Amino acid sequence: MKSSITPDVPMPALNKPAKAANKSTLRQRWSAIKRDRMLYLIASPMLLFFLLFKYVPMWGVLIAFKDYSPFAGFMHSPWVGLQHFQRFFGEDSFFLLLRNTLAINLLNLVFFFPLPILLSLMLNEVKLEWVKRIIQSIIYLPHFLSWVIIVGITYLMLSTSSGFINKLLDAVGLDKIEFLTNPNMFWGLLTLQSIWKEVGWGTVIFLAAIASVDTQLFEAARIDGAGRIRQIWHVTLPAIRNVIIILLILRVGHMMDVGFEQVYLMMNGAVSEVADVFDTYVYRSGIQQAQFSYSTAVGLFKSIVGVVLVVITNRLAKKFGEEGIY
């Protein structure tokens, strides 16, 4: 009886088409690189920057799991595992730092994040281009001021002894208000500072997104009898919704980050209980107290939480039918 088993096909016969396809793909990629070589040349400084200052330093997070000593060096410092993380989570100040960081970021998310969208919609309704440019220049200007200048202006305006507002209150016979030393006002002051400094600059992306909306959609809405408010609600906002969602996801990813310069410059002994955040804690432990491994562990914890928040919010966005960031 003859065997019904088909003889095995030699492996080289199976591999030849795959190898040919790989060579063809490589040739296509190489030709595409040669064709767009000027674009790659232009992008190379930024790629080099990210490689040197973003990816290469990532090896430094290993000292979060070591008892790092500058004398022993990076490679020869002993491993301690999760000891620094256990110490951090066991600190009495952990929940205080978490509360302050989340409170400041939630206030920014609720009050600051929507304002650039609202301001962009308002600027888009300005028909005189020269008026629009003047307004944009004025609201962009604070972004280019450093936090040192912003805090200096805040002290000149709100200082109890020599602040302009308190001098005005004293001149009309009212009691002075301790803006800078009142813990109940600290989070609000930080939010107002962020709004004044960055709300204008935040309109750049939204104005660009609004400019890309097809004008025929507005014409169709006007033909259907929609006024300016209905055009904004039914045309403009849906058209820039993806941009809003993407920026919201990225903003949620920074929930554990607070601007160090702003908080550090505004902090004083009277408000330290509500002003101390993860960034200032890392500065004290890592720079002032030279606890490099411990401060790296705190920073790594912040980064991990940020990544988790981005993943969760991105999945929620996709669940509700949005594109997300990946």
C-alpha atoms as a printed R data frame, in Angstrom:
    type eleno elety resid chain resno       x       y      z
1   ATOM     1    CA   MET     A     1   0.000   0.000  0.000
2   ATOM     2    CA   LYS     A     2   1.418   3.379 -1.062
3   ATOM     3    CA   SER     A     3   1.864   6.052  1.550
4   ATOM     4    CA   SER     A     4  -0.534   8.997  1.224
5   ATOM     5    CA   ILE     A     5   1.789  11.349  3.055
6   ATOM     6    CA   THR     A     6   2.972  14.221  0.843
7   ATOM     7    CA   PRO     A     7   6.748  14.669  0.917
8   ATOM     8    CA   ASP     A     8   7.965  17.649  2.946
9   ATOM     9    CA   VAL     A     9   8.681  20.768  0.948
10  ATOM    10    CA   PRO     A    10  12.299  21.868  1.395
11  ATOM    11    CA   MET     A    11  12.687  24.833  3.754
12  ATOM    12    CA   PRO     A    12  14.639  26.974  1.280
13  ATOM    13    CA   ALA     A    13  11.671  26.854 -1.099
14  ATOM    14    CA   LEU     A    14   9.435  28.288  1.649
15  ATOM    15    CA   ASN     A    15  11.924  30.950  2.728
16  ATOM    16    CA   LYS     A    16  12.681  32.355 -0.717
17  ATOM    17    CA   PRO     A    17   9.423  34.350 -1.114
18  ATOM    18    CA   ALA     A    18   9.732  35.717  2.430
19  ATOM    19    CA   LYS     A    19  13.350  36.768  1.874
20  ATOM    20    CA   ALA     A    20  12.436  38.385 -1.432
21  ATOM    21    CA   ALA     A    21   9.575  40.275  0.221
22  ATOM    22    CA   ASN     A    22  11.882  41.453  3.021
23  ATOM    23    CA   LYS     A    23  14.465  42.673  0.509
24  ATOM    24    CA   SER     A    24  11.766  44.491 -1.445
25  ATOM    25    CA   THR     A    25  10.468  46.140  1.753
26  ATOM    26    CA   LEU     A    26  13.978  47.225  2.756
27  ATOM    27    CA   ARG     A    27  14.591  48.695 -0.701
28  ATOM    28    CA   GLN     A    28  11.312  50.621 -0.511
29  ATOM    29    CA   ARG     A    29  12.154  51.991  2.934
30  ATOM    30    CA   TRP     A    30  15.650  52.969  1.862
31  ATOM    31    CA   SER     A    31  14.337  54.713 -1.236
32  ATOM    32    CA   ALA     A    32  11.785  56.557  0.913
33  ATOM    33    CA   ILE     A    33  14.570  57.688  3.258
34  ATOM    34    CA   LYS     A    34  16.666  58.873  0.312
35  ATOM    35    CA   ARG     A    35  13.669  60.719 -1.114
36  ATOM    36    CA   ASP     A    36  12.881  62.480  2.168
37  ATOM    37    CA   ARG     A    37  16.485  62.866  3.334
38  ATOM    38    CA   MET     A    38  16.129  66.624  3.826
39  ATOM    39    CA   LEU     A    39  13.168  66.118  6.159
40  ATOM    40    CA   TYR     A    40  15.127  63.590  8.200
41  ATOM    41    CA   LEU     A    41  18.069  66.006  8.282
42  ATOM    42    CA   ILE     A    42  15.827  68.772  9.612
43  ATOM    43    CA   ALA     A    43  14.345  66.422 12.235
44  ATOM    44    CA   SER     A    44  17.710  64.986 13.309
45  ATOM    45    CA   PRO     A    45  18.546  67.693 15.942
46  ATOM    46    CA   MET     A    46  15.255  67.075 17.728
47  ATOM    47    CA   LEU     A    47  15.690  63.299 17.506
48  ATOM    48    CA   LEU     A    48  19.212  63.654 18.889
49  ATOM    49    CA   PHE     A    49  17.905  65.870 21.686
50  ATOM    50    CA   PHE     A    50  15.304  63.299 22.745
51  ATOM    51    CA   LEU     A    51  17.846  60.496 22.501
52  ATOM    52    CA   LEU     A    52  20.457  62.231 24.660
53  ATOM    53    CA   PHE     A    53  18.249  64.007 27.199
54  ATOM    54    CA   LYS     A    54  15.147  61.785 27.377
55  ATOM    55    CA   TYR     A    55  16.080  58.180 26.646
56  ATOM    56    CA   VAL     A    56  19.717  57.826 27.719
57  ATOM    57    CA   PRO     A    57  19.053  59.314 31.224
58  ATOM    58    CA   MET     A    58  16.305  56.717 31.756
59  ATOM    59    CA   TRP     A    59  19.027  54.320 32.935
60  ATOM    60    CA   GLY     A    60  19.372  56.584 35.954
61  ATOM    61    CA   VAL     A    61  16.073  55.349 37.405
62  ATOM    62    CA   LEU     A    62  17.938  52.204 38.462
63  ATOM    63    CA   ILE     A    63  19.362  54.083 41.436
64  ATOM    64    CA   ALA     A    64  15.816  54.089 42.859
65  ATOM    65    CA   PHE     A    65  16.468  50.405 43.589
66  ATOM    66    CA   LYS     A    66  19.991  50.960 44.927
67  ATOM    67    CA   ASP     A    67  21.643  52.623 47.882
68  ATOM    68    CA   TYR     A    68  23.459  54.991 45.575
69  ATOM    69    CA   SER     A    69  26.748  56.476 46.661
70  ATOM    70    CA   PRO     A    70  28.729  58.905 44.475
71  ATOM    71    CA   PHE     A    71  31.925  57.318 45.756
72  ATOM    72    CA   ALA     A    72  30.881  53.751 44.873
73  ATOM    73    CA   GLY     A    73  29.466  54.832 41.536
74  ATOM    74    CA   PHE     A    74  26.388  53.883 39.588
75  ATOM    75    CA   MET     A    75  27.381  50.285 38.871
76  ATOM    76    CA   HIS     A    76  28.892  49.360 42.223
77  ATOM    77    CA   SER     A    77  26.264  50.776 44.583
78  ATOM    78    CA   PRO     A    78  24.415  47.960 46.407
79  ATOM    79    CA   TRP     A    79  20.890  46.908 45.438
80  ATOM    80    CA   VAL     A    80  18.177  47.490 48.038
81  ATOM    81    CA   GLY     A    81  15.076  46.528 46.039
82  ATOM    82    CA   LEU     A    82  11.886  48.385 46.983
83  ATOM    83    CA   GLN     A    83  13.253  49.756 50.247
84  ATOM    84    CA   HIS     A    84  13.020  53.420 49.181
85  ATOM    85    CA   PHE     A    85   9.437  52.997 47.952
86  ATOM    86    CA   GLN     A    86   8.424  51.342 51.226
87  ATOM    87    CA   ARG     A    87   9.987  54.200 53.145
88  ATOM    88    CA   PHE     A    88   8.215  56.797 50.998
89  ATOM    89    CA   PHE     A    89   4.773  55.190 51.344
90  ATOM    90    CA   GLY     A    90   5.334  54.860 55.083
91  ATOM    91    CA   GLU     A    91   6.178  58.537 55.601
92  ATOM    92    CA   ASP     A    92   3.647  60.602 57.556
93  ATOM    93    CA   SER     A    93   3.890  63.317 54.912
94  ATOM    94    CA   PHE     A    94   2.942  61.034 51.989
95  ATOM    95    CA   PHE     A    95  -0.811  61.653 52.182
96  ATOM    96    CA   LEU     A    96  -0.228  65.372 52.804
97  ATOM    97    CA   LEU     A    97   1.889  65.592 49.643
98  ATOM    98    CA   LEU     A    98  -0.680  63.567 47.708
99  ATOM    99    CA   ARG     A    99  -3.542  65.783 48.902
100 ATOM   100    CA   ASN     A   100  -1.797  69.037 48.024
101 ATOM   101    CA   THR     A   101  -0.618  67.808 44.616
102 ATOM   102    CA   LEU     A   102  -4.013  66.451 43.586
103 ATOM   103    CA   ALA     A   103  -5.903  69.489 44.923
104 ATOM   104    CA   ILE     A   104  -3.780  71.973 42.960
105 ATOM   105    CA   ASN     A   105  -4.005  69.916 39.774
106 ATOM   106    CA   LEU     A   106  -7.753  69.360 40.104
107 ATOM   107    CA   LEU     A   107  -8.291  73.102 40.466
108 ATOM   108    CA   ASN     A   108  -6.224  73.674 37.329
109 ATOM   109    CA   LEU     A   109  -8.142  70.958 35.508
110 ATOM   110    CA   VAL     A   110 -11.552  72.355 36.456
111 ATOM   111    CA   PHE     A   111 -10.893  76.098 36.147
112 ATOM   112    CA   PHE     A   112  -7.827  76.489 33.914
113 ATOM   113    CA   PHE     A   113  -8.283  73.801 31.246
114 ATOM   114    CA   PRO     A   114 -11.653  75.032 29.852
115 ATOM   115    CA   LEU     A   115 -10.602  78.696 29.678
116 ATOM   116    CA   PRO     A   116  -8.311  78.455 26.607
117 ATOM   117    CA   ILE     A   117 -11.165  76.730 24.763
118 ATOM   118    CA   LEU     A   118 -13.612  79.473 25.730
119 ATOM   119    CA   LEU     A   119 -11.100  82.208 24.905
120 ATOM   120    CA   SER     A   120 -10.363  80.621 21.509
121 ATOM   121    CA   LEU     A   121 -14.065  80.546 20.668
122 ATOM   122    CA   MET     A   122 -14.383  84.196 21.629
123 ATOM   123    CA   LEU     A   123 -11.332  85.247 19.618
124 ATOM   124    CA   ASN     A   124 -12.631  83.369 16.604
125 ATOM   125    CA   GLU     A   125 -15.729  85.560 16.651
126 ATOM   126    CA   VAL     A   126 -13.665  88.775 16.370
127 ATOM   127    CA   LYS     A   127 -14.001  89.838 12.746
128 ATOM   128    CA   LEU     A   128 -11.467  92.704 12.656
129 ATOM   129    CA   GLU     A   129  -8.100  91.030 12.138
130 ATOM   130    CA   TRP     A   130  -6.031  93.876 13.597
131 ATOM   131    CA   VAL     A   131  -8.119  93.871 16.777
132 ATOM   132    CA   LYS     A   132  -7.760  90.098 16.988
133 ATOM   133    CA   ARG     A   133  -3.957  90.304 16.616
134 ATOM   134    CA   ILE     A   134  -3.687  92.964 19.315
135 ATOM   135    CA   ILE     A   135  -5.764  90.897 21.744
136 ATOM   136    CA   GLN     A   136  -3.692  87.805 20.996
137 ATOM   137    CA   SER     A   137  -0.424  89.668 21.564
138 ATOM   138    CA   ILE     A   138  -1.643  90.976 24.914
139 ATOM   139    CA   ILE     A   139  -2.841  87.616 26.227
140 ATOM   140    CA   TYR     A   140   0.260  85.777 24.907
141 ATOM   141    CA   LEU     A   141   2.699  88.115 26.663
142 ATOM   142    CA   PRO     A   142   2.561  86.657 30.220
143 ATOM   143    CA   HIS     A   143   3.657  83.248 28.885
144 ATOM   144    CA   PHE     A   144   7.101  84.678 28.097
145 ATOM   145    CA   LEU     A   145   7.597  85.953 31.653
146 ATOM   146    CA   SER     A   146   9.433  83.684 34.081
147 ATOM   147    CA   TRP     A   147   7.798  82.509 37.293
148 ATOM   148    CA   VAL     A   148  10.230  84.713 39.215
149 ATOM   149    CA   ILE     A   149   8.711  87.787 37.560
150 ATOM   150    CA   ILE     A   150   5.155  86.484 37.972
151 ATOM   151    CA   VAL     A   151   5.668  85.843 41.693
152 ATOM   152    CA   GLY     A   152   7.368  89.222 42.046
153 ATOM   153    CA   ILE     A   153   4.334  90.935 40.529
154 ATOM   154    CA   THR     A   154   2.109  88.911 42.862
155 ATOM   155    CA   TYR     A   155   4.043  90.149 45.897
156 ATOM   156    CA   LEU     A   156   3.890  93.734 44.666
157 ATOM   157    CA   MET     A   157   0.122  93.436 44.326
158 ATOM   158    CA   LEU     A   158  -0.805  91.295 47.341
159 ATOM   159    CA   SER     A   159   1.842  91.813 50.003
160 ATOM   160    CA   THR     A   160   0.324  92.682 53.382
161 ATOM   161    CA   SER     A   161   2.757  95.488 54.159
162 ATOM   162    CA   SER     A   162   3.481  97.055 50.778
163 ATOM   163    CA   GLY     A   163   1.062  95.442 48.331
164 ATOM   164    CA   PHE     A   164  -0.956  97.728 46.072
165 ATOM   165    CA   ILE     A   165  -4.318  96.124 46.910
166 ATOM   166    CA   ASN     A   166  -3.755  96.260 50.677
167 ATOM   167    CA   LYS     A   167  -2.611  99.878 50.442
168 ATOM   168    CA   LEU     A   168  -5.810 100.632 48.567
169 ATOM   169    CA   LEU     A   169  -7.888  98.846 51.214
170 ATOM   170    CA   ASP     A   170  -6.087 100.743 53.963
171 ATOM   171    CA   ALA     A   171  -6.660 104.042 52.188
172 ATOM   172    CA   VAL     A   172 -10.428 103.507 52.127
173 ATOM   173    CA   GLY     A   173 -10.492 102.411 55.772
174 ATOM   174    CA   LEU     A   174 -10.839  98.642 55.292
175 ATOM   175    CA   ASP     A   175  -8.818  95.931 56.994
176 ATOM   176    CA   LYS     A   176  -5.837  94.491 55.152
177 ATOM   177    CA   ILE     A   177  -6.105  90.954 53.795
178 ATOM   178    CA   GLU     A   178  -3.259  88.493 54.253
179 ATOM   179    CA   PHE     A   179  -3.313  86.997 50.779
180 ATOM   180    CA   LEU     A   180   0.135  85.418 50.864
181 ATOM   181    CA   THR     A   181   0.078  83.924 54.364
182 ATOM   182    CA   ASN     A   182  -3.471  82.596 54.434
183 ATOM   183    CA   PRO     A   183  -3.480  78.805 53.801
184 ATOM   184    CA   ASN     A   184  -7.105  78.964 52.639
185 ATOM   185    CA   MET     A   185  -6.128  81.239 49.743
186 ATOM   186    CA   PHE     A   186  -2.943  79.520 48.601
187 ATOM   187    CA   TRP     A   187  -4.422  77.016 46.119
188 ATOM   188    CA   GLY     A   188  -6.654  79.711 44.633
189 ATOM   189    CA   LEU     A   189  -3.690  82.059 44.164
190 ATOM   190    CA   LEU     A   190  -1.724  79.376 42.330
191 ATOM   191    CA   THR     A   191  -4.688  78.702 40.042
192 ATOM   192    CA   LEU     A   192  -5.164  82.405 39.270
193 ATOM   193    CA   GLN     A   193  -1.447  82.779 38.542
194 ATOM   194    CA   SER     A   194  -1.525  79.826 36.129
195 ATOM   195    CA   ILE     A   195  -4.600  81.216 34.399
196 ATOM   196    CA   TRP     A   196  -3.092  84.671 33.951
197 ATOM   197    CA   LYS     A   197   0.236  83.346 32.707
198 ATOM   198    CA   GLU     A   198  -0.771  80.483 30.422
199 ATOM   199    CA   VAL     A   199  -4.398  80.895 29.336
200 ATOM   200    CA   GLY     A   200  -3.430  83.001 26.321
201 ATOM   201    CA   TRP     A   201  -0.740  80.620 25.187
202 ATOM   202    CA   GLY     A   202  -3.148  77.714 25.569
203 ATOM   203    CA   THR     A   203  -5.343  79.179 22.844
204 ATOM   204    CA   VAL     A   204  -2.703  78.592 20.141
205 ATOM   205    CA   ILE     A   205  -3.606  74.947 19.516
206 ATOM   206    CA   PHE     A   206  -7.361  75.531 19.744
207 ATOM   207    CA   LEU     A   207  -7.266  78.493 17.354
208 ATOM   208    CA   ALA     A   208  -5.301  76.367 14.886
209 ATOM   209    CA   ALA     A   209  -7.884  73.608 15.216
210 ATOM   210    CA   ILE     A   210 -10.757  76.064 14.693
211 ATOM   211    CA   ALA     A   211  -9.034  77.507 11.621
212 ATOM   212    CA   SER     A   212  -8.996  74.045 10.033
213 ATOM   213    CA   VAL     A   213 -12.781  73.622 10.276
214 ATOM   214    CA   ASP     A   214 -14.477  73.541  6.871
215 ATOM   215    CA   THR     A   215 -16.216  76.891  6.312
216 ATOM   216    CA   GLN     A   216 -18.957  75.158  4.327
217 ATOM   217    CA   LEU     A   217 -20.210  73.673  7.586
218 ATOM   218    CA   PHE     A   218 -20.795  77.179  8.968
219 ATOM   219    CA   GLU     A   219 -22.513  78.233  5.748
220 ATOM   220    CA   ALA     A   220 -24.814  75.218  5.920
221 ATOM   221    CA   ALA     A   221 -25.596  75.989  9.565
222 ATOM   222    CA   ARG     A   222 -26.445  79.601  8.688
223 ATOM   223    CA   ILE     A   223 -28.731  78.460  5.880
224 ATOM   224    CA   ASP     A   224 -30.517  76.229  8.388
225 ATOM   225    CA   GLY     A   225 -31.071  79.272 10.585
226 ATOM   226    CA   ALA     A   226 -28.407  78.654 13.252
227 ATOM   227    CA   GLY     A   227 -27.123  81.710 15.076
228 ATOM   228    CA   ARG     A   228 -23.568  82.224 16.310
229 ATOM   229    CA   ILE     A   229 -24.104  80.319 19.559
230 ATOM   230    CA   ARG     A   230 -25.656  77.329 17.787
231 ATOM   231    CA   GLN     A   231 -22.855  77.344 15.199
232 ATOM   232    CA   ILE     A   232 -20.310  77.185 18.002
233 ATOM   233    CA   TRP     A   233 -22.193  74.409 19.791
234 ATOM   234    CA   HIS     A   234 -23.087  72.264 16.765
235 ATOM   235    CA   VAL     A   235 -20.176  72.962 14.390
236 ATOM   236    CA   THR     A   236 -17.067  74.390 16.072
237 ATOM   237    CA   LEU     A   237 -16.986  72.332 19.266
238 ATOM   238    CA   PRO     A   238 -17.680  68.967 17.564
239 ATOM   239    CA   ALA     A   239 -14.984  69.777 14.978
240 ATOM   240    CA   ILE     A   240 -12.294  70.396 17.627
241 ATOM   241    CA   ARG     A   241 -13.525  67.701 20.027
242 ATOM   242    CA   ASN     A   242 -10.654  65.340 19.190
243 ATOM   243    CA   VAL     A   243  -8.102  68.029 19.997
244 ATOM   244    CA   ILE     A   244  -9.816  68.756 23.315
245 ATOM   245    CA   ILE     A   245  -9.853  65.059 24.243
246 ATOM   246    CA   ILE     A   246  -6.181  64.553 23.372
247 ATOM   247    CA   LEU     A   247  -5.091  67.576 25.412
248 ATOM   248    CA   LEU     A   248  -7.320  66.455 28.285
249 ATOM   249    CA   ILE     A   249  -5.689  63.011 28.290
250 ATOM   250    CA   LEU     A   250  -2.226  64.558 28.336
251 ATOM   251    CA   ARG     A   251  -3.276  66.958 31.089
252 ATOM   252    CA   VAL     A   252  -4.571  64.099 33.249
253 ATOM   253    CA   GLY     A   253  -1.196  62.411 32.784
254 ATOM   254    CA   HIS     A   254   0.406  65.350 34.612
255 ATOM   255    CA   MET     A   255  -1.843  65.101 37.668
256 ATOM   256    CA   MET     A   256   1.165  64.277 39.856
257 ATOM   257    CA   ASP     A   257   3.221  67.213 38.547
258 ATOM   258    CA   VAL     A   258   2.996  70.746 39.861
259 ATOM   259    CA   GLY     A   259   5.175  73.566 38.587
260 ATOM   260    CA   PHE     A   260   8.115  73.479 40.997
261 ATOM   261    CA   GLU     A   261   9.224  77.076 40.438
262 ATOM   262    CA   GLN     A   262   5.770  78.506 41.059
263 ATOM   263    CA   VAL     A   263   5.104  76.566 44.253
264 ATOM   264    CA   TYR     A   264   8.629  76.950 45.623
265 ATOM   265    CA   LEU     A   265   8.651  80.726 45.123
266 ATOM   266    CA   MET     A   266   5.175  81.166 46.607
267 ATOM   267    CA   MET     A   267   5.823  78.912 49.599
268 ATOM   268    CA   ASN     A   268   6.426  80.357 53.055
269 ATOM   269    CA   GLY     A   269   6.240  79.038 56.593
270 ATOM   270    CA   ALA     A   270   2.616  80.054 57.078
271 ATOM   271    CA   VAL     A   271   1.354  78.048 54.087
272 ATOM   272    CA   SER     A   272   3.834  75.147 54.038
273 ATOM   273    CA   GLU     A   273   1.150  72.656 55.103
274 ATOM   274    CA   VAL     A   274  -0.876  73.298 51.944
275 ATOM   275    CA   ALA     A   275   2.065  74.187 49.683
276 ATOM   276    CA   ASP     A   276   4.326  71.158 50.045
277 ATOM   277    CA   VAL     A   277   3.971  68.924 46.968
278 ATOM   278    CA   PHE     A   278   5.926  66.036 45.459
279 ATOM   279    CA   ASP     A   279   8.176  68.366 43.450
280 ATOM   280    CA   THR     A   280   9.278  70.417 46.446
281 ATOM   281    CA   TYR     A   281   9.703  67.223 48.484
282 ATOM   282    CA   VAL     A   282  11.999  65.758 45.805
283 ATOM   283    CA   TYR     A   283  14.019  68.993 45.811
284 ATOM   284    CA   ARG     A   284  14.477  68.900 49.573
285 ATOM   285    CA   SER     A   285  15.342  65.216 49.805
286 ATOM   286    CA   GLY     A   286  17.397  64.967 46.633
287 ATOM   287    CA   ILE     A   287  19.247  68.287 46.405
288 ATOM   288    CA   GLN     A   288  19.337  69.687 49.909
289 ATOM   289    CA   GLN     A   289  19.703  66.365 51.774
290 ATOM   290    CA   ALA     A   290  21.589  64.454 49.028
291 ATOM   291    CA   GLN     A   291  19.275  61.420 49.234
292 ATOM   292    CA   PHE     A   292  19.629  60.645 45.553
293 ATOM   293    CA   SER     A   293  18.177  57.135 45.520
294 ATOM   294    CA   TYR     A   294  15.216  58.089 47.685
295 ATOM   295    CA   SER     A   295  14.326  61.171 45.628
296 ATOM   296    CA   THR     A   296  14.661  59.128 42.419
297 ATOM   297    CA   ALA     A   297  12.180  56.606 43.840
298 ATOM   298    CA   VAL     A   298   9.706  59.436 44.500
299 ATOM   299    CA   GLY     A   299  10.147  60.744 40.964
300 ATOM   300    CA   LEU     A   300   9.709  57.251 39.510
301 ATOM   301    CA   PHE     A   301   6.494  56.830 41.488
302 ATOM   302    CA   LYS     A   302   5.155  60.058 39.965
303 ATOM   303    CA   SER     A   303   6.070  58.919 36.465
304 ATOM   304    CA   ILE     A   304   4.436  55.510 36.869
305 ATOM   305    CA   VAL     A   305   1.219  57.084 38.165
306 ATOM   306    CA   GLY     A   306   1.246  59.509 35.229
307 ATOM   307    CA   VAL     A   307   1.594  56.666 32.699
308 ATOM   308    CA   VAL     A   308  -1.212  54.706 34.371
309 ATOM   309    CA   LEU     A   309  -3.507  57.758 34.281
310 ATOM   310    CA   VAL     A   310  -2.770  58.324 30.586
311 ATOM   311    CA   VAL     A   311  -3.555  54.678 29.767
312 ATOM   312    CA   ILE     A   312  -6.803  54.728 31.771
313 ATOM   313    CA   THR     A   313  -8.078  58.021 30.337
314 ATOM   314    CA   ASN     A   314  -7.094  56.973 26.818
315 ATOM   315    CA   ARG     A   315  -9.075  53.737 27.158
316 ATOM   316    CA   LEU     A   316 -12.053  55.636 28.541
317 ATOM   317    CA   ALA     A   317 -11.883  58.037 25.593
318 ATOM   318    CA   LYS     A   318 -11.863  55.146 23.119
319 ATOM   319    CA   LYS     A   319 -14.719  53.481 24.976
320 ATOM   320    CA   PHE     A   320 -16.811  56.600 24.368
321 ATOM   321    CA   GLY     A   321 -15.934  56.613 20.673
322 ATOM   322    CA   GLU     A   322 -13.036  59.087 20.643
323 ATOM   323    CA   GLU     A   323  -9.700  58.527 18.915
324 ATOM   324    CA   GLY     A   324  -7.402  58.948 21.899
325 ATOM   325    CA   ILE     A   325  -3.659  59.485 21.602
326 ATOM   326    CA   TYR     A   326  -2.728  55.985 20.413
